[in-house]
Amino acid sequence: MLLSIVIPCYRSAHTISKVVEMSMEVIDKIEGLDCEFVLVNDCSPDNTYEAIQALAEKYPNVKGIDLAKNFGQHNAIMAGMHQAQGDYIMGMDDDMQTHPSQIPAFIEKMNEGYDVVFGIYKKRKFGFLKNLTSKIASFIVWHMVERPKGLEASNFWCCRKYVRDEIVQYTGYNLYLQILFYRTTRHIANIEIEHFSREEGSSNYNFKKAFRLFMSFMNYTVIPLRIAEVMGTLFSIAGFIGAIAVFIQKMIRPDMAVGWSSLMCAMLLFFGITFLILGVLGEYVGKLILNQNKTPQFVIRETVNIDKKAKEQKEND
């Protein structure tokens, strides 16, 4: 059985070798399991791709992909999944937080018959702010998309080849891989794993990247539109009732003064709701345009070991 490990790489010139070699040591101890690595350089500004090339020269089961620009973590993973040939495909990070020592737990759970397994951290080794924003985003996203109850998702996962075959057919620009897993199968499980500290540096996810990923969930749900519809209906009803109440009061008390401050508050509230709804509609229209004009998920600039592997597979077929 072959396990393909897909790793998006960014600023990992000093850590990726340790991730790969430690993973190999762990997998060597699992009977009947071979491995390959698909390392995707997401246009990192350091020497990450040079480190990937060195690993590919040293180990024939290491494939390298160099993207032409920074497309984001999930798009980089998708580029790697297109080249993964394993019976199982695993997603890992490049910073040792998703630790190779946890691989056997995934394989054991997958062998029980599940199609997808997500690792859930016993204790997250992130800072307070990232933990807080992550929990808020997870709560909102996972309550706005269809998913199996009682399950959590993470960036440390393993899936079967047929799941990978379905997911790589998705051509939309805005990717949220965990949601694609939920759309593909219901045979999903969680396992509890250890979350390790970063080997060096800090997280490459700034607010802009995190918000961009968070907003990509709108590709997979119409719930924000329905919320906007309900809010518009409720405020319209409230406004109609309020207008009737003011009219009746004015008829009863002709000398009643109309309040300027209350009028301004009402205008600010209603205009705020209006612009919020327009923003939601704008997000949907913008995403439709990006998908309609065939905005690429990723562009590959260079590869290593991939052409050779593809040729060998073609000859075997």
C-alpha positions in Angstrom: 0.0 0.0 0.0 1.3 3.5 -1.0 0.8 6.6 1.2 1.2 9.9 -0.6 2.0 12.8 1.8 1.2 16.2 0.3 3.0 19.1 2.0 2.5 22.8 1.0 5.8 24.6 1.7 6.4 28.2 2.5 9.4 29.6 4.4 10.4 26.0 5.3 13.9 25.7 3.9 15.2 24.7 7.3 12.4 22.3 8.3 11.1 20.4 5.3 14.1 18.0 5.3 13.4 17.0 8.9 9.7 16.6 8.2 10.3 14.3 5.2 13.1 12.2 6.8 11.3 11.7 10.1 8.1 10.7 8.3 10.1 8.1 6.3 11.5 6.7 9.5 8.0 6.4 11.0 6.5 4.8 7.8 9.4 2.3 7.6 8.1 0.8 10.8 4.6 0.2 9.5 4.5 -3.2 7.8 3.2 -3.2 4.2 3.3 0.6 3.8 5.4 2.5 1.3 5.4 6.3 0.9 5.9 9.1 -1.6 6.1 12.8 -0.9 4.6 15.7 -3.0 6.2 18.9 -1.8 4.7 22.1 -3.2 6.6 25.3 -3.0 4.0 28.1 -2.8 6.4 30.7 -4.2 8.3 31.0 -1.0 10.8 33.9 -0.8 13.5 31.9 0.8 15.4 28.8 -0.5 12.5 26.4 0.1 12.5 25.1 -3.5 16.2 24.5 -3.4 15.7 22.3 -0.3 12.9 20.4 -2.1 15.2 19.8 -5.1 17.9 18.5 -2.8 15.5 16.1 -1.2 14.2 15.0 -4.7 17.8 14.2 -5.8 18.4 12.3 -2.6 15.2 10.3 -2.5 13.4 9.1 -5.7 10.1 9.0 -3.9 10.1 12.8 -3.4 8.3 14.9 -6.0 8.7 18.6 -6.1 6.4 21.3 -7.5 7.3 25.0 -7.8 4.3 27.3 -8.2 4.7 30.5 -10.3 3.1 32.7 -7.6 1.7 32.4 -4.1 -1.7 30.8 -4.5 -2.4 30.0 -0.8 -2.2 26.8 1.3 -5.3 25.0 0.0 -4.5 25.7 -3.7 -1.0 24.4 -3.1 -2.4 21.3 -1.6 -4.6 20.8 -4.6 -1.6 21.1 -6.9 0.0 18.3 -4.9 -3.1 16.1 -4.9 -3.1 16.1 -8.7 0.3 14.4 -8.6 -0.4 12.0 -5.6 -0.7 8.4 -6.7 -1.1 6.7 -3.3 -3.9 4.5 -2.0 -4.1 6.9 0.9 -3.3 10.6 0.6 -2.3 12.6 3.7 -2.1 16.3 4.2 0.6 17.7 6.5 2.3 21.0 7.3 5.9 21.9 6.8 6.7 23.2 10.3 6.6 20.0 12.4 3.3 21.0 14.2 1.5 18.2 12.3 4.1 15.7 13.6 5.2 12.6 11.7 4.9 10.5 14.9 1.1 10.7 14.6 1.0 9.0 11.1 0.4 5.4 12.5 -2.7 6.6 14.3 -4.1 7.8 11.0 -3.3 4.6 9.1 -4.9 2.5 11.9 -8.1 4.5 11.8 -8.2 4.4 8.0 -7.9 0.7 8.0 -11.1 0.5 10.0 -12.9 1.4 6.7 -13.2 5.2 6.9 -12.8 7.4 3.7 -11.4 10.5 5.5 -9.8 10.9 8.9 -9.2 14.3 10.5 -6.7 14.7 13.4 -8.1 16.7 16.3 -5.5 18.3 18.6 -5.7 17.5 22.3 -4.1 20.9 23.0 -3.4 23.5 20.3 0.1 25.0 20.4 -1.0 28.3 18.9 -1.0 31.8 20.4 -4.2 33.1 22.2 -5.2 35.4 19.3 -4.9 32.6 16.6 -6.7 30.1 18.8 -9.6 32.6 19.4 -9.9 33.6 15.7 -9.7 30.0 14.6 -12.5 29.0 17.0 -14.7 31.9 15.8 -14.1 31.1 12.1 -14.7 27.3 12.7 -18.0 28.0 14.5 -19.3 30.2 11.7 -18.1 28.1 8.8 -19.1 24.7 10.2 -22.6 26.0 11.0 -23.1 27.4 7.5 -22.1 24.3 5.5 -23.6 20.8 5.4 -21.4 18.4 7.4 -21.7 15.3 9.6 -22.7 16.1 13.1 -20.1 15.8 15.9 -17.1 16.0 13.5 -14.3 18.5 13.4 -11.9 19.3 10.6 -8.2 20.2 10.7 -5.2 20.7 8.4 -3.9 17.2 9.3 -6.0 14.6 7.4 -5.9 11.4 5.4 -8.2 10.3 2.7 -8.7 7.4 0.2 -7.6 7.6 -3.4 -11.2 7.7 -4.7 -11.9 10.7 -2.5 -8.8 12.4 -4.0 -10.0 11.5 -7.5 -13.3 13.3 -6.9 -11.8 16.4 -5.3 -9.3 17.1 -8.0 -12.2 17.4 -10.5 -13.2 20.6 -8.7 -12.1 23.6 -10.8 -13.3 26.5 -8.7 -10.7 29.2 -7.8 -11.6 29.5 -4.1 -10.8 26.3 -2.4 -11.7 25.0 1.0 -10.6 21.4 1.0 -12.3 20.3 4.3 -15.6 21.3 2.8 -14.9 19.4 -0.3 -14.2 16.3 1.8 -17.6 16.8 3.5 -19.3 17.0 0.1 -17.7 13.8 -1.1 -18.4 11.2 1.6 -20.0 10.7 5.0 -17.6 8.0 6.1 -15.5 10.4 8.1 -13.9 10.1 11.5 -11.8 12.1 14.0 -8.8 10.9 16.0 -7.2 12.7 18.9 -3.5 13.6 18.3 -0.8 15.6 19.8 -0.1 19.1 18.4 3.5 20.1 18.5 5.2 23.5 18.7 6.7 25.0 15.5 10.3 24.2 14.9 11.2 27.8 14.1 9.6 31.1 13.2 6.0 32.1 13.4 2.8 31.3 11.5 2.8 32.5 7.9 -1.0 33.0 8.1 -1.6 36.8 8.5 -5.0 38.3 8.9 -5.4 38.9 5.1 -4.7 35.2 4.3 -6.9 33.9 7.1 -9.8 36.2 6.1 -9.4 35.2 2.4 -9.6 31.5 3.4 -12.5 32.1 5.7 -14.5 33.9 3.0 -14.0 31.1 0.5 -16.6 29.1 2.4 -19.2 31.2 0.6 -18.5 29.1 -2.5 -20.2 26.1 -0.8 -23.3 27.6 0.8 -26.2 30.0 0.1 -27.0 30.4 3.8 -25.6 34.0 3.9 -28.0 34.9 1.1 -30.9 33.4 3.1 -29.9 35.2 6.2 -29.8 38.5 4.2 -33.3 37.7 2.8 -34.7 37.0 6.3 -33.1 40.1 7.8 -34.5 42.2 4.9 -37.9 40.8 5.5 -37.8 41.3 9.3 -36.6 44.9 9.0 -39.2 45.7 6.3 -41.9 44.4 8.6 -40.5 46.3 11.6 -40.3 49.5 9.5 -43.9 49.0 8.3 -45.2 48.5 11.8 -43.2 51.4 13.1 -44.6 53.7 10.4 -48.1 52.7 11.3 -47.4 53.3 15.0 -46.0 56.8 14.3 -49.0 57.6 12.1 -51.4 56.6 14.8 -49.5 58.6 17.4 -49.5 61.6 15.2 -53.2 61.4 14.6 -53.8 61.2 18.4 -51.3 63.9 19.3 -50.9 66.4 16.4 -48.3 68.4 18.4 -46.0 65.4 18.8 -42.4 66.4 17.7 -40.6 64.1 15.2 -37.3 63.0 16.8 -34.2 63.9 14.7 -31.8 61.6 16.7 -34.1 58.6 16.5 -34.4 59.2 12.7 -30.7 59.3 12.3 -30.2 56.1 14.3 -32.9 54.3 12.2 -31.2 55.5 9.0 -27.8 54.4 10.2 -29.2 51.0 11.2 -31.1 50.4 7.9 -28.3 51.7 5.7 -25.9 49.5 7.6 -28.0 46.4 7.0 -28.4 47.4 3.3 -24.7 47.7 2.7 -24.1 44.4 4.6 -26.5 42.7 2.2 -24.9 44.4 -0.8 -21.5 43.2 0.4 -22.7 39.6 0.7 -24.2 39.8 -2.8 -20.9 41.4 -4.1 -18.9 38.5 -2.7 -21.1 36.0 -4.5 -20.9 38.0 -7.8 -17.2 38.4 -7.5 -16.6 34.7 -7.0 -18.9 33.9 -9.9 -16.8 36.2 -12.1 -13.5 34.6 -10.9 -14.8 31.1 -11.7 -16.4 32.2 -15.0 -13.2 33.7 -16.3 -11.3 30.5 -15.5 -9.0 32.0 -12.8 -6.5 29.2 -12.2 -6.3 27.4 -8.9 -2.5 27.2 -9.4 0.2 27.6 -12.1 3.1 25.2 -12.0 6.5 26.8 -12.9 8.7 23.8 -12.5 8.7 20.2 -11.3 11.2 17.6 -10.2 10.8 13.8 -10.3 7.2 14.1 -11.6 7.7 13.6 -15.3 9.8 10.6 -14.6 7.2 9.1 -12.4 4.4 9.8 -14.9 6.4 8.2 -17.7 7.0 5.1 -15.6 3.3 4.8 -14.7 2.3 5.2 -18.4 4.6 2.4 -19.3 3.3 0.1 -16.6 -0.3 0.8 -17.8 
